[in-house]
Amino acid sequence: MPKATTLARDFQLSGRGIHTGQPCRLQVTKAPAGSGIVFSRNGVRVPATALNVVGTGRCTTLGYNGTTVATVEHLLSAMVACRVDNALICLDGPEVPIMDGSTQPFCNAIRHAGILALEAPAPVLQLDSEVSIHAGDSSITLTPARGLSLEVSTEFDDWAEGAATIRLDMEPDAADWRNRVEPARTFAFRREVEALLAAGLAKGGTTENALVITPPDEFSSPLRIDAEWCAHKAADLLGDLALVGARIQAHVKAIRPGHTVNCDLARRLLAIRTSGAIGQMEQCV
């Protein structure tokens, strides 16, 4: 049984939210076993659990007692990839900073702080049978496995060139992740940008922290890695699955994942974790 972990040292990061454009400083501190990952803003603690998801439009937003924290998925993704089970994340703004649009700045900060093993066992979700969820053209299927692996596919109705698949083995030390996912930036299509701005989003978005795609083959800046958009979908998925609050032992196959279906799955897995009802299927509408 692996040991639960927290940070060896605290760290701070600061930047602007990609949607609100507002500045935010993070202070990430160690926490005792059993705490899980918890955000804190305006004196209100918001546990990173699927039960606290209040929004999935272009990012994952958590809320508790009227306090919200937006765009949590990249930092949570880094926590999972670096195997941090317990931490307290204090913010002085409404949205986690976008940094360079990828999980890499968070992963680097966590590695620099170091990981501390605790005496308690790590929380683990081991499936006994398949769990699947569907929503429109999106689907995610988990099959029992020893450890965690991901197979993520992107398909776009009007961008055939965007069809791609990435396969990742997250065991034993997420080396696959470092090279093939960690640098991948958030992305949007050129046609979406004006709509996002009109909706009051992307106020902090720039070509430095987001990849803008103009089909069939034009990008706002050179790709950092092959099929960078697909790799970023894998990063988002891992961050949303952090809301289960346990190390998931499964092979995860996702087709057209997005925050809504990801978080619906996280809620389902959380219910399985707390009830012991392993291996059920849910159809989302």
N, C-alpha and C positions, 0 to 999 in steps of 0.2 A: 504494500500500500504506500503510495507516494506521500510525502509530508506536505502539509499546507505551507504556503509561502506568503511573505510580505516583502516590502522593500528593506534593504539594508540601511539606506539613508534616504532622507527626504529630498525632493527636488522641486524646482519652480520652472515654469515656462510662461511665456506671454505672447500675445498676438491678437488678431482680430477674427471675429466670426465671419464665415463666408456668407451667411445669409443676412445677419443683422448688421454686419460691418462694424459692430461695437467692439472696443478693446476689452480684453479679459486677461487676467493673470491667474494661473493655476498654481496651487501649492499641493503637491502630492506627498502624502505622509504615510508612514507605516501604520499598520493596524493589526490587532490581535486575531488569532484564528477564530473562525466563525463569524467575523464581521462581514466578509464579502467585500465587494467594491461599492463604495458609498460616495455620492456627490453631496456637497454641502454648499448652499448659497443663501445669503441673507439669514443665516442662523437656522435654516431648515435643512434637515438631512433628507436626501432623496436616494434611497437604495437603488442600485442598478439591477433591477429585476423586471421581467417582462410584465408583471402586474402594474408597473408604474409607467408603461408606455402610453403617452397621450397624443403622439403625432408621428406619422411616418411619411410626410410629404417632403421628398427630396433629402430628408435626413431623419434620424431617430431622435425623438424628443421625449424626455422623462419628466414626470411631474408628481408632486406630492404636496398636499395641503396648500394648493395654490401657487407653489413655486415650481418653475420649470427650468430644465437644463437641456439645451438643444445641441445637436450634432455630436452626440456622445460616441458614435460608432468607431471612429478612428482610434481614439484613446483606448476604448475597451478592446478593440482588436489587438492593439499592442500589448495590453495586459495579458490576453489569452496566449498570444504568440510567445511572450516572455515568461509565461507561467507564473503570473502574480495573482494569487487567490484573494488577497485582502489588502485594501488600501483605502484611505480617505482622501478625496479630491475636493479641495476647497476652491471655489471660483468667486471672483468679484464681478462677473458679467453674466449675461444670459445664455452664452453659447461658448462651447469649447473652441479655442482658437483653431483655425484651419491649418496654421503653419504653412508647409509647402504643398498641402493638399493630399499628402500621403500619410502612412503610419510611421514612416521612418524617423521623423524627429522624436516621436514618443518612444519608439523602441530604443533609440540611441540614449535618450535620457534615462530610461529604465535600466538599461545595461550599465550605464555609468554609475547609477545609484547602487546597483547590485541587488541581488536577491537573497533573502534570509529565510532559511528553512525553520519552521516552527515545530513544536512537539506534536501537535494534533495532526491527524490524517487529512489529506486534501479531499475536498468534496468531489465525488466522481459519479457520473451517470453512466451506468453500463446497461445497454439495451439487451433484451432477450430475443426480440423479434423486430421485424421491420416497422418503421413509422414513416408515413407519407403524408404530404399535404399538397393541395393543389389550389390555384387561384388563377382563373383564366388560362393564359398560355404559360404560366409559371408553375413549376413543381419542384419540390425538394423531397428526396427520399433518403432515409437513414437506415443502414443495415448494420447489424452488430459487428463489432471488430475489436481487436486489441489495439488501443490507441486511436488517434484521430487522423483521418485523411479526407481530403476534399477533391471533388471533381466538379468544376463550375463551368457552365457553358453559357455564352451569350448569343442571342439571335435578335435581329432587328427587322421589322417588317419592310422598312424602306432603306436598309443599308446592308445588303448581302455581304459586303466585305467585312462586316463586323462579326460575322459568325466565327467563334473561336472557343476553344476548350483548354482549361488549365487543370492539371492534376498535381496535387501537393500531398506529400507525406509530412505530417506535423511531428512525427516522432523520429529520433529521440530528442533532437535539439532544434527543430524548426529551421534547419539549414536551407531547405527548399524555399521557405518563406523569405528569408533574408535576400536571396538573390532574385526571386521570381515574382514577389508580391509587394514586399515592403516599400519599394520606391514608387509604386503605382499611384498616380494622382487621381483625384476625383475628376469627373468629366461631364460635359454637356454638349449637345449639338448646337451648332450656330443658330439654327431656327428656334431653339428653346430659350436662348439668352434673353431676348426682348420680353418674352412671356414671363420669365422668372423675375426680371426687373419690375415688370408691371404688377406682378403679384407681391411685390415688396421683398423679394428674395434676392440672393446673390449680390447684396450691397458691398460685400467684402471680397468678391471674386475678382481675380486678375489672371493674366496669362502666366503669372508666377506660381499661382496655387491651384490652377485648374487647367485641364486639357480641353480645348474647344475643338470639336470635330465638325468639319464640313465635308460631307460625303461627296465623292466616293473615297478620296485619299488625301484630303488636306487637313493638317493639324496646326494648331496655334503655335506649337513649339515641337521640336523633335521628340519622338517617343523615347522614354527612358528604357523601356523593356518591350519585348514583343507583346502585341495585343494588350497594351497597358490598360485599356478599358476593362477587359475581362479579368485581369489580375486585380483591379480595384474592386470589382464586384465580389471577388473572393474575400478581399479585406473587409468589405462591408458586412458580408455574411458572417464572418467569424466574429466581428464586433457585436452584431445583433444576437448571435448565439451565446455570447457572454452573459446575456440577461437570464440564462437558465441558472446561473450561479453555481455551476459545477463543471468539472472537466469531462467533456462528452467523449465517450468511447464508441466510435462509429465511423463508418465510411459514409460521407455526406455527398450525395449527387444532386446538384442543383442546376436546373434549366431556367434561364431568365429570372434569376433571383432579384428581389428588390426589398426595400425595407418593410413593406406591408406584409408580404408573405413570410419574410424572415422572422418578423416579430410574432406573427401568428404561430409559426412553428415553435418559437421560443416559449410562448405561453403554453402550447401543448406539451412540450417537453418538461416545463416546470410543473405542470399538473401531474405528469407521469412520475416525476421525481418525488413529489410529495405524497402521491397516492399509491405508487407502486403498480399502477395499471400499465404494464409494459406492452408495447406493440399494438397500437391502434391507429386507425386512419381517420383523417378529418378532411372534409371538403369545405373549402372557404368560398363564400359568395361575396 
